[in-house]
Amino acid sequence: MSSRSIAQESTRRRLSPRQADTVRRLTDAAVEELRAVGYSALTVRNVAARGGVAPATAYTYFSSKNHLVTEVFWRRLRDLPQEATAEPSAVGRVVTVLRQLALLVVDEPELASACTAALLGDDPDVIHLREEIGREWHRRLSEALGEDADPAVLRTLETSLVGAFIHTGLGYGSYERMADQLESSARLIMEGRS
């Protein structure tokens, strides 16, 4: 485990190695619980039981199930390795990034579905994580576009990405199809063609 993963910043405070382990157990247990019961039946109390953590302790770290699920998504995104691409074109780099982001939770349908609902939550901890997620998407797309990128192109790509996640999360297609649609959108935005 890297030192970054042990003493990472929580939405509420810096974590000691022991606290980081508790949070990891809770986020791992949340994914297991989602697989078992789905988002509707998910509770922080049941996740705590599955993770071997007292409910009061779990609530010290996570204010709600939306906060917990959003934290899972944030950790997956933060730990997602950036695919180094030999692609010389900005379009190719952007397509690579968009595909990687679109397919982040593709193999976990229960988590994918839960993330859409959780990310739309309005409690302060979810809002904080949603902002972190937005900054990470922005950073990755900015790097793919390069230094001379048009800010309007970046904003449009970000809007397409957010819209695609909501569209897919509402059940209007698969994450694989979302990746294809994001590629088409990126080519249209950046090259003027689909």
Secondary structure, 3 states (H helix, E strand, C coil): CCHHHHCCECCCCECCHHHHHHHHHHHHHHHHHHHHHHHHHCCHHHHHHHHCCCHHHHHHHCCCHHHHHHHHHHHHHHHCCCCCCCCCCHHHHHHHHHHHHHCCCCCCHHHHHHHHHHHCCCCHHHHHHHHHHHHHHHHHHHHHHCCCCCHHHHHHHHHHHHHHHHHHHCCCCCHHHHHHHHHHHHHHHHHCCC
